[in-house]
Amino acid sequence: MPIEASPDEIRWTEADNALRAQAGGPHGLSSYATSTGQSVSTLRRWARVARAFPVAQRRRDLSFSHHEAVAGAERRGELLADAARNAWSVSALKNAVSLSAPAPSQSKAAVKTMSPAAIDNAIDYLQALDRLGQPVVARLSPRLELLADMAGDLAARCRSKGGAAS
């Protein structure tokens, strides 16, 4: 009788595959999304978690969702240890993450940040407009135009430094 993989093992496998697909070139993740039936934004999110947690840093006593909740946190290892020690739910862990995040700076030089999920939503929106055949630039608000310019500049800097921009 074959041993079935747990839902978390399957999710980690998909996340690792998405990370490899993302590294495979500009259309790697899209192709992988088509072959799996998952959305590109979901696979992009899972790849971010896999990148944040190489195999040796993953905790088998916590779910993939626990890891996802802390993937962007500076103290992610400590937060996962606290979650395991205190048997925190994902929701409780998310609360701990928000409490441990540094307070936003009030200076004019403060950098505004967008969560990876917000960026994914913006990308999905632009792709939906493009599929509808609408001229994307004409439909964008000034903020999305600025976001597109900033993303283009960032992608160009990543390419010039040998990094991958996907």
C-alpha positions in Angstrom: 0.0 0.0 0.0 1.6 3.3 -1.1 2.2 6.0 1.5 0.3 9.2 0.6 2.0 12.6 1.0 0.4 15.0 3.5 -1.2 18.2 2.2 1.8 20.2 3.5 4.3 17.9 1.8 2.4 18.4 -1.5 2.3 22.2 -0.9 6.1 22.3 -0.3 6.7 20.2 -3.4 4.6 22.6 -5.5 6.4 25.6 -3.9 9.8 24.1 -4.7 8.7 23.4 -8.3 7.3 26.9 -8.6 10.6 28.3 -7.4 12.5 26.3 -10.0 10.0 27.3 -12.7 10.4 30.9 -11.7 14.2 30.6 -12.1 13.8 29.0 -15.5 13.1 32.2 -17.3 10.4 34.8 -18.0 7.7 32.3 -18.9 8.7 29.5 -16.6 6.1 30.2 -13.9 3.3 30.8 -16.4 4.0 27.5 -18.1 4.1 25.7 -14.8 0.9 27.4 -13.8 -0.8 26.1 -17.0 0.5 22.6 -16.4 -0.7 22.5 -12.8 -3.9 24.4 -13.0 -2.8 26.8 -10.2 -2.8 30.5 -10.7 0.4 32.3 -11.3 -0.1 34.5 -8.3 -0.6 31.5 -6.0 2.6 29.9 -7.4 4.5 33.1 -7.1 3.4 33.3 -3.4 4.4 29.7 -2.8 7.8 30.2 -4.5 8.4 33.1 -2.1 7.9 30.8 0.9 10.2 28.2 -0.6 12.8 30.8 -1.2 12.5 32.1 2.4 12.8 28.5 3.8 15.3 26.2 2.2 14.6 22.5 3.0 17.0 22.5 6.0 15.1 25.5 7.6 11.6 24.0 7.3 9.9 22.9 10.5 8.0 19.6 10.1 6.0 20.4 13.2 4.4 23.4 11.6 2.3 23.8 8.5 3.2 25.4 5.2 0.7 28.1 6.2 2.7 28.8 9.3 5.8 29.3 7.2 3.9 31.5 4.8 2.8 33.7 7.6 6.3 34.6 8.6 8.1 34.3 5.2 8.7 38.1 5.0 9.5 38.7 8.7 13.0 39.4 9.8 12.7 37.2 12.9 11.0 34.3 11.1 13.0 31.6 12.7 12.2 32.9 16.2 8.5 33.4 15.4 8.2 29.8 14.1 9.9 28.5 17.2 7.5 30.5 19.4 4.6 29.1 17.3 5.7 25.5 17.8 6.4 26.0 21.5 3.1 27.7 22.2 1.0 25.7 19.7 -0.1 28.8 17.9 -2.6 28.7 15.1 -1.7 30.5 11.8 -3.9 33.4 12.9 -2.1 33.7 16.2 1.2 33.6 14.4 0.1 36.3 12.0 -0.8 38.5 15.0 2.6 37.9 16.4 4.2 38.9 13.1 2.3 42.2 13.0 3.3 42.9 16.6 6.9 42.2 15.9 7.1 44.3 12.8 9.0 47.6 13.2 6.7 50.7 13.4 6.6 52.6 10.1 8.8 55.6 9.9 7.1 59.0 9.9 10.0 60.7 7.9 9.5 61.9 4.4 12.3 59.5 3.3 10.3 56.5 4.5 9.8 53.8 1.8 6.2 52.7 1.2 6.0 49.0 0.9 3.5 46.7 -0.7 3.0 43.2 0.4 3.8 40.4 -2.2 0.0 39.7 -2.3 -0.8 43.3 -3.2 1.8 43.2 -5.9 0.4 39.9 -7.2 -3.1 41.5 -7.3 -1.8 44.4 -9.3 -0.1 42.1 -11.7 -3.3 40.0 -12.1 -5.3 43.2 -12.7 -2.9 44.3 -15.4 -3.0 40.9 -17.0 -6.8 40.8 -16.9 -6.9 44.3 -18.6 -4.5 43.1 -21.2 -6.6 39.9 -21.9 -9.6 42.1 -22.4 -7.8 44.0 -25.1 -8.0 47.3 -23.3 -5.0 49.6 -23.7 -3.5 49.1 -20.3 -1.8 52.4 -19.9 -5.0 54.3 -20.7 -6.9 52.5 -18.0 -4.3 52.9 -15.2 -4.6 55.4 -12.4 -1.6 57.6 -11.8 -0.6 55.3 -8.9 -0.5 52.2 -11.0 1.5 54.1 -13.7 4.0 55.0 -11.1 4.1 51.4 -9.8 4.7 50.2 -13.4 7.6 52.7 -13.8 9.1 51.7 -10.5 8.8 48.0 -11.3 10.4 48.5 -14.6 13.3 50.4 -13.0 13.7 47.7 -10.4 13.6 44.9 -13.0 16.3 46.7 -15.0 18.5 47.1 -12.0 18.1 43.4 -11.1 19.0 42.4 -14.7 22.1 44.7 -14.6 23.3 43.0 -11.4 22.7 39.5 -12.8 19.6 38.9 -10.7 16.4 37.4 -12.0 13.3 39.6 -12.3 10.1 37.7 -12.7 
